[in-house]
Amino acid sequence: MPTTVYEIQGYALVLDKVIFVTRVFEANNGEGFQFNIRLEGDTRIAVKCATRADATMERELLIKALKS
């Protein structure tokens, strides 16, 4: 079975290794907005974007890729 890979902010994610995706929230120290991706092996990636709209769009595209 081919592995599906999704690229996001310089990371290549193997979609069948994604366990959990958080909601979008405001990052610390005024760094914009972020959501976290948890992968197998307890690896976490924090995806940060300048605006809530950008973060929401990136998260929604990831969720759509996970569902397909």
Protein Blocks (a to p, Z undefined) as FASTA:
>chain_A
ZZddddeehiacdfklpfbdcdddddehhiapadddddehhiacddddfbfklmmmmmmm
mmmmmmZZ
